[in-house]
Amino acid sequence: MDKIDRKIINLLQKNARASLKELSKECFISSPAIAARINKLERNGIITGYHTSVNMEKINFHVKAFIQVQLEPRQKQEFYPYIQQIPNVIECNCVTGDYSEIMEVIFPSTTDLDNFINTIQQRFGKTSTQIVFSTSVDHRGVKLAPAKDTVNLEEE
């Protein structure tokens, strides 16, 4: 990756709907060159998708929480497929510490959250939950500094 690839990534993280023309203007290269670079970044797994940010409260999801789950290693083969099919789980990570999984979840109400936690406890065991009062930093990308050295992205 060179400095232009890094700039493209930074711009797309700010606005994934930026047009090729806008990106071209910011990077001082042609639109076809921008498109080729984006395709290469996608092929190499650097750009993995494009997302829409939604104000969850405006669509009546008012309760965000982090739930930690204490799993035995043997439970993971059942837990992972189960948790992947729950749409209210917006992220789940395997972590170190007393709890092996931490999930970020969103629900319309505390009653819905409580029902979900009860289900998790019955199926998998001990949990610890923190309800979010406010968010000072939303999910965001990492701003890439201009490259000092370039990394070669090989063609497929």
Rosetta blueprint (number, residue, H / E / L):
1 M L
2 D L
3 K H
4 I H
5 D H
6 R H
7 K H
8 I H
9 I H
10 N H
11 L H
12 L H
13 Q H
14 K H
15 N L
16 A L
17 R L
18 A L
19 S L
20 L H
21 K H
22 E H
23 L H
24 S H
25 K H
26 E H
27 C H
28 F L
29 I L
30 S L
31 S H
32 P H
33 A H
34 I H
35 A H
36 A H
37 R H
38 I H
39 N H
40 K H
41 L H
42 E H
43 R H
44 N L
45 G L
46 I L
47 I L
48 T L
49 G L
50 Y L
51 H L
52 T L
53 S L
54 V L
55 N L
56 M H
57 E H
58 K H
59 I H
60 N L
61 F L
62 H L
63 V E
64 K E
65 A E
66 F E
67 I E
68 Q E
69 V E
70 Q L
71 L L
72 E L
73 P H
74 R H
75 Q H
76 K H
77 Q H
78 E H
79 F H
80 Y H
81 P H
82 Y H
83 I H
84 Q H
85 Q L
86 I L
87 P L
88 N L
89 V E
90 I E
91 E E
92 C E
93 N E
94 C E
95 V L
96 T L
97 G L
98 D L
99 Y L
100 S L
101 E E
102 I E
103 M E
104 E E
105 V E
106 I E
107 F E
108 P L
109 S L
110 T H
111 T H
112 D H
113 L H
114 D H
115 N H
116 F H
117 I H
118 N H
119 T H
120 I H
121 Q H
122 Q H
123 R H
124 F H
125 G L
126 K L
127 T E
128 S E
129 T E
130 Q E
131 I E
132 V L
133 F L
134 S L
135 T L
136 S L
137 V L
138 D L
139 H L
140 R L
141 G L
142 V L
143 K L
144 L L
145 A L
146 P L
147 A L
148 K L
149 D L
150 T L
151 V L
152 N L
153 L L
154 E L
155 E L
156 E L
